[in-house]
Amino acid sequence: MHVNIALESPKQPEVMELIAELDAYQDTLYPAEARYALDVDSLALPHVLFAVARGADGVAVGCGAIVLNDDYGELKRMYVRPDARGKGAAQRVIEFLKSAACLQGCETVLLETGPYSHQALAFYEKRGYRRRGPYAEYPDHPLSVFMGKQLAPSRQM
């Protein structure tokens, strides 16, 4: 599958549809109090890198974001439509975001997902993300799995 990845606004009807699909899927797995999703307005903030994957026909098939914080980037809203999975779209999105974050000086990417998101956990582990403890304001909750990956050597030695 030929996929083009670019930084785009999340405030596009077809992109908001992707986010709604992700929310609907997450609703089947986790209660609202155990979900830490960003809304579209938050995804459109200047410190957020929001990438969209589009097929050769220009239709959005996936998305993802990295929220740039002072000490790390946080991966959010990774989603690829089921009919586009297994064809490299998610890999392209995460690599694109990693590169864009590195250009902004980001050295570490952290994420929170859930224990029932088996495909996501396997995807992240295969790409070098390792389990870790909670970070930022996240509580240590049984429905949260925290992972991280060093992108570049830390300047804090």
N, C-alpha and C positions, 0 to 999 in steps of 0.2 A: 504494500500500500504506500503510495507516494503521499507524504504529509509535509505541509509547510507549517512552520512554527514562527510566530511573531508576537511581540508584545502588543496587546490590544486593550481596549477598554472592556471591562466586564459589563458595561451598560449597553449591551446590544441584545435585541430580542432573542436571537438564537443562542447567544452565550448564556443569557439568563435562563434559557430553557435547559441548557446543560447543567447549570447549578441547581435548578429545580429537580432534575433527574437524580442528581447526587443526593440532594436532601431527601427525596422520596425513598431512595435506597437506604440511606442511613436511618430513616424512620423505622424501617423493618428490623434493624439490628440493635438500636440503642435508644433508651429513653432521652427525652429532651434535656434533662439535667446532666447527662453524661456526654453531651455534644458541644463542641466549642467552635462551631462554624462561623466564618465571617460573612456578613451580608454583602450585597453588591456595592453599597456605598463605601463600606470599609475596604473592599477590594480595589476601589478606584482611587484610594488615597495616594499621594505622591511617593511615599516610601514603600509602596507595594509594586512588585514586578508581577504582572499578570500576563500569562502566555496562553495563546489559543492555538490548537492544532487544527488545521483544515486539510481535508482531502483534496485530491486533484481537481475535484468539482467545486472547490471553494466552500464546501459545507463544513461547519465546525463539528469536529468529532471528539475533541478533548480540550482540557484546560488544566491549569495549575498556577499557583502563585507562590512567591516568596516574599514574606514581610520582612523588610530590613530593619533590624533593631541595632542598638549600639554595639552589642557584643556577639550577635549571631543573626542568622536569617531563619525564619520559620516557614517551613513548607506547609501550604494550606491548599485546600480545594482541588487536589489532584483527582481528575476524573477523566475516563475515556469511555465512550459509549460501548456497550457490550459487543455490537457488531464490528467494532474497530479494534477490539482487544486482540492481543497476540500477534499484532502486525507491526509493532515497533513505535506506535504513536506515544505511548506513555514514556518509553525510553527516550524518545526525542524531546518530549516536553521537559522531563526532569534534567536532561543534559543541557538543554537550552537555558533553563532557569539557573542551573548551577553556573554556567558560563556568565550569564548576565549578572548574577550575584557576585561572582568573583571580580568582575569589572568594577563593581561598586565597593570593593574592598572587603566583602564578606568572606570570612575564613571558616565558619562553621555553620552547618544547617541542622536544625533540630525539627522534630515533628512529634505530633501526638496523633495516635490513631487508636482503634479499639481492638480487643482480643478476638472479636468475631470477624474482623476484616482479613480473612486468611490470605486472599490474593494480594492485598496491599502489603501485608507483613512480609510475604515471600518476595514480592517485588523489591521492597526496600532493602531487605537483608541481602538479596542477590547483588544489589548495587552498593554494598559496603556500609549501610546504615546499621548501627549496633544499638541494642537496647541499653537504656540508661534510666536514671531516676527522673522525677518531675523537674520542671524548670519554670521560670517566671512565676506566674500566679496560678499555675495548674495545681489542683489538689492531687495527692496520691490516692487514686481511685481504682478499684478493681476493673472498671470498664475503660481504663486508659492504658495504653502502651506508649512509652516514650522512647524515641530513637534519635540518634544523631550521627553526623559524619563530619569529619574534619576535611575541609576543602583545600586548605593551605596551611603551612606551618604557622603556629601561633606566634605572634610577636611578643607575647608575654612569657618571658623565660625567667 
